[in-house]
Amino acid sequence: MSDSEFQLCCDAALSDLNKSLLPAADEFGFDPDFQAGALTVEFEDPKEKFVVSPNTPVHQVWVSARVKSYKLDWVADRNAFVFAATSQTLKQLMADLLEQRIGEAVVL
């Protein structure tokens, strides 16, 4: 995968994730913000932030959340970035992280 192909896949995945987060954000009171190629999800009480960002040199999407880091690789046959340790797509991983933070199931 070239850097430009990675960037296209990454932009599409993060944009799609941001759109999926908006209904849940209204329901559960967090603030997603997609700017400059990175997506942040901020919580107020207690203050916490999740960051989803591309790492172009290694062609991965990195998620920093809940004092942990997750590195996802592009899997073409799933058309998604996937966390190898659990086989979760980016959306599935984020839904699980949000559920852990909020204490309720979050559907993305």
C-alpha positions as CSV (number, residue, x, y, z in Angstrom):
1,M,0.0,0.0,0.0
2,S,1.4,3.4,-0.9
3,D,1.3,6.4,1.4
4,S,-1.4,8.0,-0.7
5,E,-3.6,4.8,-0.7
6,F,-3.1,4.6,3.1
7,Q,-4.1,8.2,3.5
8,L,-7.3,7.7,1.4
9,C,-8.3,4.6,3.5
10,C,-7.5,6.4,6.7
11,D,-9.4,9.5,5.9
12,A,-12.4,7.5,4.9
13,A,-12.3,5.3,8.0
14,L,-11.9,8.2,10.4
15,S,-14.6,10.3,8.6
16,D,-17.0,7.3,8.8
17,L,-16.2,6.7,12.5
18,N,-16.8,10.4,13.2
19,K,-20.2,10.2,11.5
20,S,-21.1,7.1,13.5
21,L,-20.1,8.7,16.8
22,L,-22.4,11.8,16.4
23,P,-25.7,10.1,17.4
24,A,-24.0,8.4,20.4
25,A,-22.3,11.7,21.4
26,D,-25.7,13.3,21.7
27,E,-27.1,10.4,23.7
28,F,-24.1,9.9,26.1
29,G,-22.6,13.4,26.3
30,F,-19.2,13.2,24.8
31,D,-17.7,15.4,22.1
32,P,-16.1,13.9,18.9
33,D,-13.9,16.3,16.8
34,F,-12.4,15.3,13.5
35,Q,-9.7,17.9,12.4
36,A,-6.4,17.8,10.6
37,G,-6.7,14.0,9.9
38,A,-7.1,13.1,13.6
39,L,-10.2,12.3,15.6
40,T,-10.6,13.1,19.3
41,V,-13.4,12.1,21.6
42,E,-13.6,14.2,24.8
43,F,-15.4,13.5,28.0
44,E,-16.2,16.0,30.7
45,D,-16.8,14.2,33.9
46,P,-14.3,12.9,34.7
47,K,-12.1,14.6,32.1
48,E,-10.7,12.1,29.6
49,K,-9.8,12.1,25.9
50,F,-9.5,9.3,23.2
51,V,-7.3,10.1,20.2
52,V,-7.5,8.2,16.9
53,S,-4.8,9.2,14.5
54,P,-2.9,7.9,11.4
55,N,0.7,6.8,11.6
56,T,1.6,7.1,8.0
57,P,5.2,5.7,8.2
58,V,4.0,2.4,9.4
59,H,0.6,2.5,7.7
60,Q,-1.4,2.1,10.9
61,V,-4.2,3.9,12.8
62,W,-3.3,4.4,16.4
63,V,-5.9,4.7,19.1
64,S,-5.0,6.1,22.5
65,A,-7.7,5.5,25.1
66,R,-8.1,4.4,28.7
67,V,-4.3,4.7,29.3
68,K,-3.6,2.2,26.6
69,S,-2.5,2.3,23.0
70,Y,-4.0,0.2,20.1
71,K,-2.3,-0.1,16.7
72,L,-4.6,-1.1,13.9
73,D,-3.5,-2.4,10.5
74,W,-5.4,-2.2,7.2
75,V,-7.0,-5.5,6.2
76,A,-8.1,-5.3,2.6
77,D,-10.5,-8.2,2.6
78,R,-12.4,-6.6,5.5
79,N,-12.1,-3.1,4.1
80,A,-11.2,-1.9,7.5
81,F,-8.5,-1.1,10.0
82,V,-8.2,-4.1,12.4
83,F,-6.7,-4.5,15.8
84,A,-4.9,-7.9,15.4
85,A,-5.0,-8.9,19.1
86,T,-8.8,-9.1,19.0
87,S,-9.7,-9.0,15.3
88,Q,-11.9,-6.0,16.0
89,T,-12.4,-3.3,13.4
90,L,-11.8,0.3,14.3
91,K,-15.6,0.8,14.9
92,Q,-15.9,-2.3,17.0
93,L,-12.9,-1.3,19.1
94,M,-14.2,2.2,19.6
95,A,-17.6,0.9,20.6
96,D,-16.0,-1.4,23.2
97,L,-13.8,1.5,24.6
98,L,-16.8,3.8,24.8
99,E,-18.9,1.1,26.6
100,Q,-16.1,0.7,29.1
101,R,-15.9,4.5,29.7
102,I,-19.7,5.1,29.7
103,G,-20.9,1.9,31.3
104,E,-23.6,1.3,28.6
105,A,-23.5,-0.4,25.3
106,V,-22.7,1.9,22.4
107,V,-23.7,1.0,18.9
108,L,-21.7,2.6,16.1
